Amino acid sequence: MELMQPLDAAFLLAESREHPMHVGALMLFEPPADAGPEYVRGVYERMVADVNYHPTYLKRPVSPIGNVSTWAWAQDDEIDVEYHIRRVAMPSPGRIRELLSVVSRWHGTLLDRHRPLWEAHIIEGLADGRFAVYMKVHHALMDGVSALRHLERRMSTDPNADDCPAFWARRDAPARTAARKSPVSPLRAVLDGGAKVASGLAELVPDAVRIGQKAIGDKDLVLPGTAPKTMLNVPIGGARRFAAQSWEIKRINAVRDAAGVSVNDVVLAMCAGALRIYLAEHDGLPDRSLNAFVPISTRAADKDEALGNAVGVILCRLGTEIADPKERLAVISASMNSGKDLYRSVGPISGLAWTLAALSPMLAAPVPGALSIAPQSFNVIVSNVPGPRQPMYWNGAKLTGMYPVSVVAEGQALNITLTNNDENLDFGLIGCRRSVPHLQHILTHLETALQELEAAYA
């Protein structure tokens, strides 16, 4: 038995029927030139046969002390393969539109807590000859960064490689027959976890002073509870709508170089411009700037292979009340730099406390009446997850799209997540089907916002 980390347990605690807390990815693959009509069936059978599961994919949540709460992991010895790994065919005509519609429905359904918290769908029947893999894994098991990194490491840069494991399998690890660690008692797990927390408490007072000084003296630092309420910050239902599109990274890099900012700053400016247009279309653009929740990885370099959650948050001012794209980008860049400075100046316990403070309005939103009276910390989630920067292959099949499918929550009806994929940035937008009408229009507005930035820096 393994004690959950507090942030991991929070994702299970926050979950309900209307608020699934899993992350996912939709990967599109181009089969090898010599692939026959039974190729995808062979892909499915090869994946099912790979039973050398990574330990994370054998974990399920348990409540060691009655049903007080779920705060520990049990490790299963095996899984129901046909439940977790599914082969499906797209209905005719097999366009990407139908694929995104199906993924929207799958992403709105809960994972079974009596089993390890993941599913994979191997999808054939696309009109353009490609096949797809949609995977979802509970956020309690891994964050978006570790999830996409885990998937990437099951692929190869060699188009002729034929030794890539299934996406849920170990890579270059001992077989399942290797000796397991001795089980840890619930009491021992609690004591060990408590010791780790206690060792970091000494940093809280000096860090609190630093945060207070920065909050007073830094006008670019966005504080929790300072976001306006918008049409995106409303109660949500359980149904989802997913939209996806790719942009050439060389276009974003050209704006980055001309403006002297980061790629992520340009991406946030694209999102800010798109939301400004979208909200204005719906008579919902506030006079004050929207704030974005921008997750950052807090995982140490020597823990690069680790799964689980190691994430902090920067609250970024998007400048959506500003018409000029150059001025808006400058506001975004200054806000992000201020947030990064804050994290560099405090320890991990204080960083977690800041993250929980930023998240507190969202965590309180399910409480009846809280959403209408609690101040908002952010209006939208925008996450840029590192991905492969060169062509990737899975046993000869070329990865042509890697679209993140993330989380929305009560009071946070829209999430924009993107990742690198060779020469592109692949954007995945997920929203509440009821609360975010015509979500796919935001893709058009992202292109418009990028064109405005390109023109401003031409």
TAVENVEN-V757932 format. One record per residue. N is the residue number from 1. RES is the residue in one letter. NEAR is the number of other C-alpha atoms within 8 Angstrom. D_FIRST is the distance of its C-alpha to the first C-alpha in Angstrom with 2 decimals. Layout:
[[N | RES | NEAR | D_FIRST] [N | RES | NEAR | D_FIRST]]
//
This chain:
[[1 | M | 11 | 0.00] [2 | E | 9 | 3.80] [3 | L | 11 | 6.78] [4 | M | 9 | 9.58] [5 | Q | 6 | 12.90] [6 | P | 6 | 15.68] [7 | L | 8 | 17.70] [8 | D | 13 | 15.08] [9 | A | 12 | 14.47] [10 | A | 9 | 18.29] [11 | F | 11 | 18.88] [12 | L | 10 | 17.05] [13 | L | 7 | 18.88] [14 | A | 9 | 22.14] [15 | E | 10 | 22.06] [16 | S | 6 | 24.55] [17 | R | 8 | 26.80] [18 | E | 9 | 29.30] [19 | H | 12 | 26.88] [20 | P | 13 | 24.51] [21 | M | 13 | 22.34] [22 | H | 12 | 22.10] [23 | V | 14 | 23.99] [24 | G | 13 | 25.93] [25 | A | 12 | 28.69] [26 | L | 13 | 31.80] [27 | M | 12 | 33.00] [28 | L | 12 | 36.52] [29 | F | 12 | 37.62] [30 | E | 11 | 41.10] [31 | P | 12 | 41.27] [32 | P | 8 | 43.15] [33 | A | 4 | 46.91] [34 | D | 4 | 46.96] [35 | A | 8 | 44.31] [36 | G | 5 | 45.55] [37 | P | 5 | 45.06] [38 | E | 7 | 41.98] [39 | Y | 9 | 40.24] [40 | V | 11 | 37.51] [41 | R | 8 | 36.80] [42 | G | 8 | 36.30] [43 | V | 8 | 33.91] [44 | Y | 10 | 31.80] [45 | E | 8 | 31.88] [46 | R | 9 | 30.98] [47 | M | 9 | 27.92] [48 | V | 9 | 26.76] [49 | A | 6 | 27.30] [50 | D | 10 | 25.03] [51 | V | 6 | 21.76] [52 | N | 8 | 20.41] [53 | Y | 11 | 17.90] [54 | H | 9 | 16.48] [55 | P | 7 | 12.65] [56 | T | 7 | 12.92] [57 | Y | 10 | 14.78] [58 | L | 13 | 12.17] [59 | K | 13 | 9.69] [60 | R | 13 | 10.21] [61 | P | 12 | 9.80] [62 | V | 9 | 8.89] [63 | S | 11 | 10.41] [64 | P | 9 | 8.85] [65 | I | 6 | 12.41] [66 | G | 6 | 14.95] [67 | N | 7 | 16.05] [68 | V | 6 | 16.63] [69 | S | 7 | 14.93] [70 | T | 12 | 12.27] [71 | W | 11 | 10.33] [72 | A | 12 | 6.66] [73 | W | 12 | 5.70] [74 | A | 10 | 5.10] [75 | Q | 9 | 7.09] [76 | D | 9 | 10.44] [77 | D | 5 | 12.87] [78 | E | 5 | 15.84] [79 | I | 9 | 17.38] [80 | D | 6 | 20.64] [81 | V | 7 | 22.77] [82 | E | 6 | 25.74] [83 | Y | 7 | 23.87] [84 | H | 10 | 22.32] [85 | I | 11 | 25.41] [86 | R | 10 | 28.78] [87 | R | 10 | 32.33] [88 | V | 8 | 34.84] [89 | A | 7 | 38.49] [90 | M | 12 | 40.17] [91 | P | 7 | 43.08] [92 | S | 6 | 46.52] [93 | P | 7 | 47.73] [94 | G | 12 | 44.34] [95 | R | 10 | 44.93] [96 | I | 7 | 42.36] [97 | R | 7 | 43.10] [98 | E | 10 | 41.73] [99 | L | 10 | 38.64] [100 | L | 11 | 37.87] [101 | S | 10 | 38.51] [102 | V | 8 | 36.00] [103 | V | 10 | 33.31] [104 | S | 12 | 34.12] [105 | R | 11 | 33.34] [106 | W | 7 | 30.11] [107 | H | 11 | 28.82] [108 | G | 10 | 29.54] [109 | T | 9 | 27.25] [110 | L | 7 | 23.67] [111 | L | 10 | 20.74] [112 | D | 7 | 19.19] [113 | R | 8 | 15.89] [114 | H | 6 | 15.27] [115 | R | 8 | 15.16] [116 | P | 13 | 14.02] [117 | L | 13 | 16.11] [118 | W | 11 | 19.12] [119 | E | 12 | 22.55] [120 | A | 11 | 25.42] [121 | H | 11 | 29.10] [122 | I | 14 | 31.67] [123 | I | 13 | 35.00] [124 | E | 12 | 38.50] [125 | G | 12 | 41.97] [126 | L | 12 | 42.62] [127 | A | 8 | 46.36] [128 | D | 5 | 46.36] [129 | G | 8 | 44.79] [130 | R | 12 | 41.44] [131 | F | 14 | 38.07] [132 | A | 11 | 35.03] [133 | V | 11 | 31.26] [134 | Y | 13 | 29.50] [135 | M | 11 | 25.75] [136 | K | 12 | 23.57] [137 | V | 13 | 20.01] [138 | H | 12 | 18.38] [139 | H | 13 | 19.06] [140 | A | 15 | 15.54] [141 | L | 12 | 14.63] [142 | M | 12 | 17.75] [143 | D | 14 | 21.10] [144 | G | 11 | 24.46] [145 | V | 9 | 25.18] [146 | S | 13 | 22.11] [147 | A | 11 | 22.49] [148 | L | 12 | 26.16] [149 | R | 10 | 25.77] [150 | H | 9 | 23.23] [151 | L | 9 | 25.83] [152 | E | 11 | 28.66] [153 | R | 8 | 27.20] [154 | R | 12 | 27.15] [155 | M | 12 | 30.92] [156 | S | 13 | 33.82] [157 | T | 8 | 37.04] [158 | D | 8 | 38.87] [159 | P | 12 | 40.36] [160 | N | 6 | 40.80] [161 | A | 10 | 37.23] [162 | D | 7 | 35.81] [163 | D | 5 | 32.40] [164 | C | 10 | 30.36] [165 | P | 12 | 26.99] [166 | A | 9 | 25.78] [167 | F | 7 | 24.47] [168 | W | 8 | 20.86] [169 | A | 11 | 21.07] [170 | R | 9 | 20.49] [171 | R | 7 | 23.68] [172 | D | 4 | 25.01] [173 | A | 5 | 21.75] [174 | P | 6 | 21.15] [175 | A | 6 | 20.97] [176 | R | 6 | 17.99] [177 | T | 5 | 18.95] [178 | A | 6 | 17.97] [179 | A | 4 | 15.70] [180 | R | 4 | 11.97] [181 | K | 4 | 10.20] [182 | S | 4 | 9.24] [183 | P | 5 | 5.76] [184 | V | 8 | 5.37] [185 | S | 7 | 6.53] [186 | P | 10 | 6.89] [187 | L | 6 | 10.32] [188 | R | 8 | 9.85] [189 | A | 12 | 7.90] [190 | V | 9 | 10.83] [191 | L | 8 | 13.36] [192 | D | 8 | 12.64] [193 | G | 9 | 12.84] [194 | G | 8 | 15.88] [195 | A | 8 | 17.56] [196 | K | 8 | 17.55] [197 | V | 9 | 19.11] [198 | A | 8 | 21.60] [199 | S | 7 | 22.76] [200 | G | 10 | 24.01] [201 | L | 8 | 25.77] [202 | A | 7 | 28.93] [203 | E | 10 | 29.82] [204 | L | 10 | 30.09] [205 | V | 7 | 33.65] [206 | P | 7 | 35.44] [207 | D | 12 | 33.66] [208 | A | 9 | 34.68] [209 | V | 8 | 38.23] [210 | R | 10 | 38.20] [211 | I | 9 | 36.96] [212 | G | 8 | 39.62] [213 | Q | 8 | 42.33] [214 | K | 10 | 41.43] [215 | A | 10 | 41.35] [216 | I | 7 | 44.85] [217 | G | 6 | 46.40] [218 | D | 8 | 44.99] [219 | K | 7 | 46.46] [220 | D | 8 | 44.40] [221 | L | 11 | 41.01] [222 | V | 12 | 39.79] [223 | L | 9 | 38.27] [224 | P | 11 | 35.88] [225 | G | 10 | 37.84] [226 | T | 10 | 40.89] [227 | A | 14 | 40.81] [228 | P | 11 | 43.36] [229 | K | 9 | 42.42] [230 | T | 10 | 43.17] [231 | M | 9 | 43.03] [232 | L | 13 | 39.65] [233 | N | 11 | 38.13] [234 | V | 12 | 38.23] [235 | P | 9 | 36.06] [236 | I | 13 | 34.75] [237 | G | 9 | 34.27] [238 | G | 11 | 31.75] [239 | A | 11 | 34.10] [240 | R | 12 | 34.16] [241 | R | 12 | 36.83] [242 | F | 15 | 36.13] [243 | A | 11 | 38.80] [244 | A | 11 | 38.84] [245 | Q | 8 | 41.41] [246 | S | 9 | 41.89] [247 | W | 9 | 44.12] [248 | E | 9 | 45.52] [249 | I | 9 | 44.04] [250 | K | 7 | 47.48] [251 | R | 9 | 48.74] [252 | I | 12 | 46.08] [253 | N | 9 | 46.70] [254 | A | 9 | 50.42] [255 | V | 12 | 49.91] [256 | R | 13 | 47.44] [257 | D | 8 | 50.05] [258 | A | 7 | 52.90] [259 | A | 7 | 51.13] [260 | G | 6 | 49.42] [261 | V | 9 | 45.98] [262 | S | 8 | 42.61] [263 | V | 9 | 41.68] [264 | N | 7 | 39.16] [265 | D | 13 | 42.02] [266 | V | 13 | 44.13] [267 | V | 9 | 41.39] [268 | L | 11 | 41.00] [269 | A | 14 | 44.80] [270 | M | 12 | 44.82] [271 | C | 11 | 42.35] [272 | A | 11 | 44.38] [273 | G | 14 | 47.60] [274 | A | 14 | 46.20] [275 | L | 11 | 44.86] [276 | R | 11 | 48.19] [277 | I | 9 | 50.04] [278 | Y | 11 | 47.65] [279 | L | 11 | 47.67] [280 | A | 9 | 51.45] [281 | E | 7 | 51.88] [282 | H | 7 | 50.22] [283 | D | 6 | 52.10] [284 | G | 9 | 48.86] [285 | L | 10 | 49.21] [286 | P | 10 | 48.85] [287 | D | 5 | 51.16] [288 | R | 8 | 48.29] [289 | S | 12 | 46.01] [290 | L | 13 | 42.78] [291 | N | 14 | 39.66] [292 | A | 13 | 37.01] [293 | F | 14 | 33.30] [294 | V | 11 | 32.85] [295 | P | 11 | 29.26] [296 | I | 8 | 29.08] [297 | S | 8 | 26.44] [298 | T | 7 | 25.33] [299 | R | 8 | 23.37] [300 | A | 6 | 24.81] [301 | A | 5 | 26.84] [302 | D | 5 | 24.74] [303 | K | 7 | 21.63] [304 | D | 7 | 23.67] [305 | E | 6 | 21.38] [306 | A | 6 | 18.22] [307 | L | 10 | 17.04] [308 | G | 10 | 15.66] [309 | N | 12 | 18.25] [310 | A | 8 | 20.77] [311 | V | 10 | 23.74] [312 | G | 11 | 26.55] [313 | V | 11 | 29.63] [314 | I | 11 | 33.36] [315 | L | 18 | 35.64] [316 | C | 13 | 38.67] [317 | R | 12 | 42.12] [318 | L | 14 | 43.42] [319 | G | 12 | 47.10] [320 | T | 13 | 47.62] [321 | E | 10 | 50.66] [322 | I | 8 | 52.38] [323 | A | 6 | 54.57] [324 | D | 6 | 55.10] [325 | P | 12 | 52.34] [326 | K | 8 | 53.05] [327 | E | 8 | 52.67] [328 | R | 14 | 49.49] [329 | L | 12 | 47.94] [330 | A | 8 | 49.01] [331 | V | 12 | 47.29] [332 | I | 15 | 44.04] [333 | S | 11 | 44.13] [334 | A | 9 | 44.85] [335 | S | 14 | 42.05] [336 | M | 12 | 39.46] [337 | N | 8 | 40.73] [338 | S | 11 | 40.43] [339 | G | 13 | 36.81] [340 | K | 9 | 35.96] [341 | D | 8 | 37.83] [342 | L | 10 | 35.74] [343 | Y | 9 | 32.44] [344 | R | 7 | 34.05] [345 | S | 8 | 35.14] [346 | V | 10 | 31.90] [347 | G | 10 | 28.54] [348 | P | 7 | 25.09] [349 | I | 11 | 24.39] [350 | S | 12 | 27.86] [351 | G | 11 | 27.47] [352 | L | 9 | 24.43] [353 | A | 8 | 26.54] [354 | W | 9 | 29.41] [355 | T | 10 | 27.35] [356 | L | 8 | 26.15] [357 | A | 8 | 29.80] [358 | A | 13 | 31.02] [359 | L | 9 | 28.53] [360 | S | 8 | 29.18] [361 | P | 13 | 32.05] [362 | M | 12 | 30.03] [363 | L | 8 | 27.06] [364 | A | 9 | 29.64] [365 | A | 12 | 31.58] [366 | P | 9 | 30.00] [367 | V | 7 | 31.36] [368 | P | 6 | 34.75] [369 | G | 7 | 37.59] [370 | A | 10 | 35.54] [371 | L | 14 | 36.44] [372 | S | 5 | 40.16] [373 | I | 6 | 40.29] [374 | A | 7 | 37.57] [375 | P | 9 | 38.80] [376 | Q | 13 | 37.37] [377 | S | 14 | 35.86] [378 | F | 14 | 36.23] [379 | N | 16 | 37.79] [380 | V | 13 | 36.21] [381 | I | 13 | 33.28] [382 | V | 13 | 34.54] [383 | S | 10 | 32.13] [384 | N | 9 | 33.39] [385 | V | 11 | 30.67] [386 | P | 9 | 31.60] [387 | G | 10 | 32.26] [388 | P | 10 | 34.25] [389 | R | 8 | 37.77] [390 | Q | 8 | 39.16] [391 | P | 10 | 39.44] [392 | M | 14 | 36.28] [393 | Y | 13 | 36.12] [394 | W | 14 | 33.73] [395 | N | 12 | 35.39] [396 | G | 12 | 38.82] [397 | A | 11 | 38.26] [398 | K | 13 | 39.05] [399 | L | 13 | 36.88] [400 | T | 9 | 39.46] [401 | G | 11 | 37.38] [402 | M | 12 | 33.94] [403 | Y | 13 | 33.74] [404 | P | 14 | 30.74] [405 | V | 14 | 29.90] [406 | S | 14 | 28.18] [407 | V | 10 | 27.48] [408 | V | 13 | 29.96] [409 | A | 9 | 29.36] [410 | E | 13 | 31.39] [411 | G | 12 | 34.35] [412 | Q | 15 | 33.65] [413 | A | 17 | 35.17] [414 | L | 13 | 35.57] [415 | N | 14 | 33.46] [416 | I | 13 | 35.15] [417 | T | 15 | 33.01] [418 | L | 13 | 34.56] [419 | T | 14 | 33.91] [420 | N | 13 | 36.08] [421 | N | 15 | 37.05] [422 | D | 9 | 39.70] [423 | E | 10 | 42.80] [424 | N | 10 | 41.57] [425 | L | 12 | 39.41] [426 | D | 16 | 37.73] [427 | F | 14 | 37.38] [428 | G | 15 | 35.22] [429 | L | 14 | 36.12] [430 | I | 15 | 34.10] [431 | G | 14 | 35.48] [432 | C | 15 | 35.68] [433 | R | 10 | 38.23] [434 | R | 8 | 40.04] [435 | S | 12 | 40.07] [436 | V | 12 | 40.94] [437 | P | 6 | 44.06] [438 | H | 6 | 45.15] [439 | L | 12 | 42.15] [440 | Q | 8 | 43.54] [441 | H | 8 | 46.52] [442 | I | 11 | 44.37] [443 | L | 12 | 44.34] [444 | T | 8 | 48.14] [445 | H | 13 | 48.09] [446 | L | 12 | 45.79] [447 | E | 9 | 48.50] [448 | T | 10 | 51.19] [449 | A | 13 | 49.43] [450 | L | 10 | 49.12] [451 | Q | 8 | 52.79] [452 | E | 9 | 53.74] [453 | L | 11 | 51.96] [454 | E | 11 | 53.64] [455 | A | 7 | 57.00] [456 | A | 8 | 56.50] [457 | Y | 8 | 55.87] [458 | A | 4 | 58.34]]
//
